[in-house]
Amino acid sequence: MGRSVMSNTILAQRFYSANLSKDQVSQRVIDVIKAFDKNSPNITNKQISSDTQFHKDLGLDSLDTVELLVAIEEEFDIEIPDKVADELRSVGETVDYIASNPDAN
């Protein structure tokens, strides 16, 4: 008996969950920043907002910023391309990028 071609074919499917809301992303990014061990002690006492800049307000150098972005990547199970990571300078820019990324969860 002949077999159908479709019976031996595996179809890959990818399921996307609903995008995270900006509020959800923002709170999780802020939580990662507060837990980041490179922060100076007074950072955790400051209000972190979307306007908070990694270098200017948090006092992170370029290596610290890379380490923070890696922690954020791990939190959301995504990979931020180097070109994009080089442009992320604030909490708000990072939140916007993650909220628009369909793979973030």
C-alpha positions in Angstrom: 0.0 0.0 0.0 1.1 3.5 -0.8 1.8 6.0 2.0 0.9 9.6 1.8 3.8 12.0 1.6 2.3 14.1 4.4 2.2 11.2 6.8 6.0 11.2 6.9 6.5 15.0 6.9 7.0 16.8 10.1 5.7 20.4 10.0 7.5 22.8 12.3 5.2 25.2 14.1 6.1 28.2 16.1 3.7 29.5 18.7 4.0 33.1 19.9 2.6 34.1 23.2 0.9 37.5 23.5 3.5 40.3 23.7 4.4 41.5 27.2 2.9 44.8 28.2 5.3 47.7 28.6 4.4 47.9 32.3 5.4 44.2 32.7 8.6 44.7 30.9 9.4 47.9 32.7 8.9 46.4 36.1 11.0 43.3 35.3 13.8 45.5 33.8 13.8 47.6 36.9 14.0 44.5 39.1 17.0 43.3 37.2 18.7 46.7 37.6 18.0 46.8 41.3 19.5 43.2 41.7 22.5 44.0 39.5 25.6 43.9 41.8 27.6 46.5 39.9 25.2 49.3 41.0 26.5 51.7 43.5 24.7 51.5 46.9 22.7 54.7 46.4 21.2 53.5 43.1 18.9 51.0 44.8 17.5 53.9 46.9 16.9 56.1 43.8 13.7 56.0 41.8 14.5 54.2 38.5 12.3 55.3 35.6 12.2 55.1 31.9 14.5 58.2 31.7 17.2 56.5 33.8 20.4 56.3 31.7 22.8 53.5 32.3 26.0 55.5 32.3 24.9 59.0 33.5 22.4 58.0 36.2 23.5 54.5 37.2 27.2 55.1 36.8 27.8 52.0 34.7 30.8 51.8 32.4 30.6 50.1 29.0 31.5 46.7 30.4 29.0 47.0 33.3 26.3 48.0 30.7 27.0 44.9 28.7 26.8 42.7 31.8 23.5 44.3 32.7 22.1 43.8 29.2 23.2 40.1 29.4 21.2 39.8 32.7 18.2 41.4 31.0 18.5 39.0 28.1 18.5 36.1 30.5 15.4 37.5 32.3 13.4 37.7 29.0 15.0 34.7 27.3 16.1 36.7 24.3 19.3 37.7 22.6 19.8 41.4 21.9 22.0 41.8 18.8 25.2 43.7 19.4 24.2 46.6 17.1 21.0 47.1 19.0 22.7 46.7 22.4 25.2 49.4 21.5 22.3 51.8 21.0 20.5 51.0 24.3 21.4 53.8 26.7 18.4 54.0 29.0 15.8 52.0 30.7 13.1 53.3 28.4 15.0 52.4 25.2 15.6 48.9 26.6 11.9 48.5 27.6 10.7 49.6 24.2 13.0 47.1 22.4 11.9 44.2 24.6 8.2 45.1 24.4 8.4 45.0 20.6 10.3 41.7 20.5 7.9 38.8 19.9 10.3 36.3 21.4 10.5 38.0 24.8 8.8 36.1 27.5 
